[in-house]
Amino acid sequence: DETVTVNWLGTPREVPKSIIMAQVLDHAIEHRTQIQTILTQLGLESPDLQPWVFFDEQGN
């Protein structure tokens, strides 16, 4: 697995690219959950936030 150098709490550190991607996905899921929770609490229907749906709705 290729690595990249990141600033890890003020210290340069080699991190596998797969770990960076895993963190990106985890963080995105967290925000999707927050959006859906807020909309539900406001009494609104939560839209389908799946990337495939977004892709289709863009006309691709």
C-alpha positions in Angstrom: 0.0 0.0 0.0 1.4 3.4 -1.0 1.9 5.9 1.8 1.7 9.7 2.1 3.2 11.9 4.7 0.6 13.7 6.9 0.8 16.0 9.9 -0.3 13.8 12.7 -0.7 15.9 15.8 2.2 18.1 14.8 4.5 15.2 13.8 5.1 14.1 10.2 3.9 10.5 9.8 3.7 8.0 6.9 0.2 6.7 6.5 -1.1 4.2 4.0 -3.4 5.7 1.4 -6.0 3.0 2.2 -6.3 4.4 5.8 -6.8 7.9 4.4 -9.6 6.6 2.2 -11.2 4.7 5.1 -11.2 7.9 7.1 -12.8 9.9 4.3 -15.6 7.3 4.0 -16.1 7.1 7.7 -16.3 10.9 8.0 -18.8 11.2 5.1 -21.0 8.6 6.7 -21.0 10.5 9.9 -22.2 13.7 8.2 -24.8 11.8 6.2 -26.2 10.4 9.5 -26.2 13.9 11.0 -28.1 15.4 8.0 -30.7 12.6 8.2 -31.1 13.0 11.9 -31.7 16.7 11.7 -34.1 16.5 8.9 -36.1 13.8 10.7 -36.2 15.9 13.9 -37.6 18.8 11.8 -40.3 16.5 10.6 -38.9 16.4 7.0 -38.4 13.4 4.9 -34.8 12.6 4.5 -33.7 12.3 0.9 -31.8 9.3 -0.4 -28.1 10.4 0.1 -26.5 7.4 -1.6 -23.8 8.3 -4.2 -25.5 6.1 -6.8 -28.7 8.1 -6.5 -26.8 11.4 -6.7 -25.0 10.1 -9.9 -28.3 9.1 -11.5 -30.0 12.4 -10.6 -27.1 14.3 -12.3 -28.2 12.7 -15.6 -25.3 10.3 -15.9 
